Amino acid sequence: MALRAARGALWVVLPAELALVVCLVGGVRITGAVLPAAEALVVGVLALEAAVMWPLYTARRRAGDGRRAAARAAVRAVVPVAVRRLVVHELRALHSLGVWAVRRRHRIPEGALPFSYTEPQTGTVWAFFFASVLETVVLVLVIPWPLVHLILLVVGVYGTVLIIALHAACVTRPHVVGADGSLRLRYGALFDLSVPASLITAARVERRYDGGGLVRVGEDGVLDLAVGSQTSVTVELAEPVEFVRPLGRRGSARTLRFHADDPRAAVAVLAPRPVTPVTPVTPVTPERTAPSSTPGPPA
C-alpha cells in the first residue's frame, strides 16, 4: 500500500508543481497559504519516498547486496520506470554536452564507421534555442514578482541548456556500423538498438517523409526512427529484434527505417556482399617423357 502511495505521489506532485508555476506566470492570484502548502507537500512526498525506500534498502543489504545495488533496487521498486528513464536521459544529455565541448564522440569502436543523422533537425534546434533565450528574457523583464523572476530564470536557463544538450547527445552518439558489419542505431540518449551483422539481409536507400513521433512501430513489424519526420535508409532483417522505447516500453521489429545524412555510404557498408564461389583448381601432373631410342653416333 505504501509503495503504491509513493508511486502515485510522484505523478500527482510533479504536475501540481508545474500547474502552480503556470498560474504564477499567468498572473493568477494565489493566497499566501498556497505556496507554503505546496512546498510542504513536496517535502512530505520526499519524506514518504525516503520512508518507503529505506526498508527496501536495508532488506537488500541484509540479503548481501552492496550499497549501490541495494540503492538501485530500492529506487527501481519505488520510482516508476518512465520517471527513471527521463532522469537518466537528462543526465546523459548533459554529459553529452561536455563530450561535445571537447569534440569527442561516444563509444565509437576501433574500425567502426559513424554516420551522423542531425542534419534535418539542426535548424529547428537552433530556432528553439534562440526562442527559448528570448522568451526567458522577456518574461523575466515583464513579470514584476521577485519569486516568479527566480522561478522563470531557473526554468528558462535550464530549458535552454537542455535543448542544446539534447542536440549534443545526437551529435556525439551517431549511428555506428562495426567492423564486422553490425549496426547500432541511436538517437541521442533516448534510443539505442544493436543489430548483429548476421541478421541483416538487405539494405537500401529509401527516402520517406512521414509525420509522427520519433519512434513509431507499425503493425507489420516496421520500426521508424525518424529525424525531422523523415527516414532515408531501410534495413531488412532475417528475424525480429527487440528494442526499448524512450519511456521504457518494449517492442520488436523486422524492418528498420532510419535517417542518415549520407544514406548511400551507410547502405554501401550495410548491404550484405554476395559470396563468390571459388572453383577448385585441379593440379596438372606433368607428362613423363619416354627415353629416346635414337642410336648414338658410331664409334
N, C-alpha and C positions, 0 to 999 in steps of 0.2 A: 504493500500500500504506500509506504513512504517512498519507494523507488518510483512509482507512478507519479506521485505528487511532485517529486523533484524534477522528473522529466517534463511534466506538464507546466511547471512553474517557468521553465526556460522559454517555452513557446508563448506564455502569457506576458511575462515581464518585458521581454525584448520588444515586441510590437507596442506595448503600452508606453515604454520609454520613447520610442520613435514617434508615436502619436502625440505625446506631450511636447516634444521638441517642435513638431509641426504646428501645434496650437500656439506655442510661444512665438514662433516665427510669423505666423499668420495674424498676430495681434489679438488673439482671443484672450479675454480677461480670465485670469486664474487666481483664485483666492490664495491668501498667504499660506494656508494649511496644506494645499495640494502638493507643493514642491517638497516640503519636509516629509509628507506621507509617501511620496514617490521614492524618495531616497531611502526612507525606512523600509519600503517594500523591497528595494534592490538588496539592501543589507540583509533583510530577512531571507531572501531567496539564496543569497550566497551562504548564509549560515545553514540553511536547510540542505544545500548541496554538500557542504562540508560534513554535516551530521550524518548524511546518508553514505557518503564516500568512506568515512573513517572506519566503520565496522567492516566494510568490504576490503579495505586496505589491510587492516590488521588480520583478517581471516586469510588473505593471500600470503601475508608474511608468515603466519603460523604454519601454512601449508608448505613453506620452503621457498617461496618466490623471493627474488631480490627486490630492492626498493623500487627500482624503475619498473620492473614487470608488475609488481603489486599495484603501483600507482596507475599504470596504464590499464590494468584490468578494472580498477575501480572507476576510472573515467569512462571506459567503454560501457560499463554497466549503467551509468547514470546519465551521461550526456548522449543525446540522440546522434545517430551516425551522420545525419545531414549537417548538424551544427559542428561536429568534429571535423568533417571534411571542409567546411567553409573556413574554419580557423586554420587548418593545415594549408589550404590553398593560398590564403593571405600571407602566411609566414613564408611559404615557398616563393611567392611573387616578390616579397620584399627582399628575400635572399637573392633572387634573380636580378634585382635592381643593382645590387653590389657586384654581381658577376658581370653584368652588362657594363658597369662603370670601368672595370678593368679589362674590357674587351676579351672576355673568355666565353666559352660555351660549356654547357652542362653535359658531362659524360658522353663524349664522342670517342669511341674506342679506336685504337690504332688500326689503320687500314680501312676504316668505315668512311662513308661519304654522307655528309649532311646536306639536307635540302630544305631551304627556307620556305615559308608559306605566308609571310606577313604582308606582302605587297598589297593585297586588296583592302587591308584594314588600316594601313599606316596613316593615310589622310584622315580617316574618320577618328582615329585615336588622337591625333594632334588637334583636331577640331574640338573634341570633347575636352581635351586638356585646357585649351585657351578659354573655352566656355566656362569650365569649372573655376578657373582663376578669376575670370571676370565676374561670375556670379558671387563668388566668395567676397570679393572686394566690395561689390555694390551692396550686398545685404548687410555687411558689417558697417558700411557708411550710413545706410538708410535707417536701420533699426536702432533706437536710442537706448535700450535697456542694457546695462553692463553684463548681466548674466547671459543674455541672449548673444551679445557680442562674443563672449568667450566660447559659448557652445558652437556658434556658427564658424568661428575661426578654427577651432579644433576639427570640427567635422569637415569644413571646406579644405583645409590643408591636408588632412588625412585622405580625403576622397581624391584630391589632385595627385597626391603621391601614389595612391593605389592605382589610378588609371595608367600612369607611366610604368608602375611595377608590373601590371598585368601584360602590358605590351613588351616589357623587357623579358618577361618569362617566355613569351613566344619567340623572341629573337634568340635567346640563349638556349632554348630547347627545341631545335628543329627536328624534322623527320630524319631518321638515320637508316641507311642501308649498310648492313655489316659486310665485312669482307667475305663472309660465307653466303651472302645473298639474303640474309634475314632482314625483316622490315620492322622498324619501330615507329609507330605513328604517335605523334604528340600534338597537343595544343596547349602550350604554356605549361602551367602546373595543374591544369584542370583535367587533362585526359592523357592516358599513356597506354598503348597497346603494342605488345610484341608478337610478331608473327614469324615462325620458323620458315626457313627457305624451302623446306620440303613440302610445305602446304601451298606454296604459290604456284598456280598452274598457268596463269596468263596475266598480262599487264598491258594496258593500252591508254593512250591519251584520249580523253573524252570530257569535253567541257560541258558542264551543266550549270544552269543558273536557276536554282530553286529557292524559294523563300522558306523561312522557318528558323529554328534554333540552331545551336552549334552542333549538337549530336542528335541525329534522327535515325530511327531504326524502322524500316518498312516491314510489312507483314511477309514479304518474300525473302527475308533474311539479308537485306541490304543495309549497310551502315553508311550514313552520310556524315562525314566530318567536314563541315563547310567552313570556309573563311570568307567573310563578306558575301554570304549567301551563294557561294559558288564552289564547285569542285572541278578538278581538271585531270585526275588520274583515277582509273578504275582497275582494281586488282581482284581477280577471281581466285578462290581458294578451293583446295580439294575437300575440305571439311570445315564446318563452322568453328570459329574461335570465340571464346568468351571475353568479355570486357566489362569494365566498371564505369558507369556514368559519373559525371562530376559530383552528384549528391549521393552516390553510393548504390544506386540501383544497378542490377546486373542485366546483361543481355548477351546475345550471341548473333553472329553474322557470318555469312559465307562469301559475300561480296563486299568489298571495301571501296568507297569512293571518297577521295580526299583531294585537297588542293596542294600543289607545289608550284613555286614561282617559275621553275624550269621543268615542266612536266615531261618533255621529251628526254631530258637527261635522266630523270627518275625512272622512266619506263625502260630506257636503254639498259640500266643496270638491274632492273627488276625482272624483265622478261626472261623466262627460262630459256636457256640456249639448247637447241637440239643436239643430241649426241650423235656424231657421225660414226657409223660402224667401221671398224678397222678390218680390212681384208687381210687375212694371214698370208704371209709371203712364204711360198714353198721353196726351200733351198734347192738349188740346182747342183746336181752331182756332176763333176767334170768327167767326160768320157775318157776311158783309158785307151792309149794308142798302142796298137799291136806292134811287136818287134819287126823291124824291116827284114825282108828275105832277099834283098838285093845283094848279090855276091860282091865281095870286095875286089880291089884291083889285083891282077895276077902278081905272083911273087917274082 
